[in-house]
């Protein structure tokens, strides 16, 4: 279904409710530059670490699009799990997993209170940015502590830049991209208002420093397009 969530006046701040869940796959593909390519890249990185019995946890798994892609490529038996705090997203994810016959564990859970432990790979695509800045470092620390030795945390985030002129230029470039995807200026403005104080991005440096303080030994960027970046942090 095509994303038309913001074609009408907004009545509340952005949330992952049924209206968003029903168009979420389209919203991601049209709102996040190179989202499909980044998803495939992360799947390829995980496949390079593939192994019997290994565990992959997807934070904010939404409609399970990423986990289903990964499941379709695996040759080893790995435990795939997704957690999300939106029942609407989980309902759609379960329907899709059942339709594809995929053995994926899905759980309604809050990542801030989730008992991390025993994961080999944790993935978070554009999810941390919705966690309050003061809570984010502790969450990343818990993710690191829960990972098995040699484990990886792969996450994608929208970022900001300390160079305010560059930051404004990249935002304008991003809005031009959204117009090219068929969004109107009205829809773009509506979504921006709905996300204000809900999506709070860090700089690239702040994301890297957060991972270092959490205990990760090696942090690198896998991909960047303007103000969208994918990181990999290794324990």
Secondary structure, 3 states (H helix, E strand, C coil): CCCCCCCCCCCCCCCCCHHHHCCHHHHHHHHCCCHHHHHHHHHHHHHCCCCCCCEEEEECCCCCHHHHHHHHHCCCCCEEEEEECCHHHHHHHHHHHHHHCCCCEEEECCCCCCCCCCEEEEEEECCHHHCCHHHHHHHHHHHHHHEEEEEEEEEEEEEECCCHHHHHHHHHHHHHHHHHCCCCHHHHHHHHHHHCCCCCCEEHHHHHHHHHHHCCCEEEEEEEECCEEEEEEEC
